[in-house]
Amino acid sequence: MLKFITFDLWETVIADSPELDSQRTKYRVGNTHTFLSKKHPAIAIERIFAAHKKTWQECSALWGKARDMAFPDQVRLFVGLIDESLLISLKQSEIQSISEIYAGAVLQFPPRLIEGARETLTHLSISGYKLGLICNTGRTPGFMLRKLLESHDILKYFDSVLFSDETIVRKPDAGIFEKSLRELQADKRQTVHVGDSWENDILGAQAAGIKTVWISPESQNQADCPVIKSIVELPEVLDKI
């Protein structure tokens, strides 16, 4: 009998778009440029755009190994790629100001809550399931994603919340799933993981010995686990697992 459910975040509980991502990029780059221009007017905005892109590329190489870096390290990487001398000349408080710009973009241009997600989480919680969240972060750190979840009034439903910039290990590594099991005090035989990424969520959870439900808008008959189009369909399949 299932007692525990862990969820992916992006495209499972919240939904993003290329337009929102682009707006967040412009926010980070533009506001970082405005901040740095006060003391470093020679730094062109194009240089900051390039550093923003390069930061993603370097992080992606690490993410491809199912590893992550702490958010302060990502910010320092970004600043150093703008100009390495800034890591020496800027005060810690100034780097913190850039960090706040970098992290805060998600609240300025927030992803939407998937339709029916709050109601589904409410139903599952009332039904007695213990819920966990396992999220691979990108540019937005866990502490800011917690604020986002609070703004959507859903953080309260999760008994365990894991973000890869804090755990340093990422999906699909079994380690992050095992950490979630420990925090939930869950038996993996009584646990199911729900997510939209075949590699990160489904194969990752299965490698940890956890049952899975795949969220895929297009039906995938070859999947060896239940497939649903949205989180709202989850309660219908739980009794069949």
TAQUIDA-V545446 format. One line per field, one symbol per residue. phi: phi as a letter, one per 30 degrees, with the letter a starting at -180 (. if undefined). psi: psi as a letter, one per 30 degrees, with the letter a starting at -180 (. if undefined). burial: I if it has 24 or more other C-alpha atoms within 12 Angstrom, else O. A space follows every 10 residues. Layout:
phi = ???
psi = ???
burial = ???
This chain:
phi = .dbbbcbdcd iccbbcaedd dddddddddd ddddddddcb dddddddded ddddeddddd ddddcibbbd eedddddedd ddaedddcdd dedddddded ddddedddbd ddddeidddd dddddddjdc cbbbbddcdc dedddddddd ddibeddcdb bcbddcdicb dcededdddd edddhcdddc bbcbaccddd cdddddddic dbbccbeceb dddcaebbda eddeedcddc c
psi = kkfkkkkldk geelklleee eeeeeeeeee eeeeeffefi ffjkfeeeee eeeeeeeeee eeefghlllk eeeeeeeeee fejefffefk leeeeeeeee eeefeffeik llkkkfeeee eeeeeefgkk klkjkjlcfk leeeeeeeee ffhfeffkfk jkkffeffkl kgkfeeeeee eeefhkkffg kkkklfkeee eeeeeefggk llkkjjfkkj ffkglkklfl fffefffeff .
burial = OIIIIIIIII IIIIOOOOOO OOOIIIIIII IIIOIIOOOO OOIOIOOIIO IIIOIIOIIO OOIOOIIIII IIIIIIIIII IIIOOIOOOO OOOOIOIIII IIIIIIIOII IIIIOOIIOI IOOIIOOOII IIIIIIIIII IIIIIIOIIO OIOIIOIIII IIIIIIIIII IIIIIIIIII IOOIOIIIOI IIIIIIIIOI IIIIIIOIOI IIIIIIOOOO OOOOIIIIII IIIIIOOIOO I
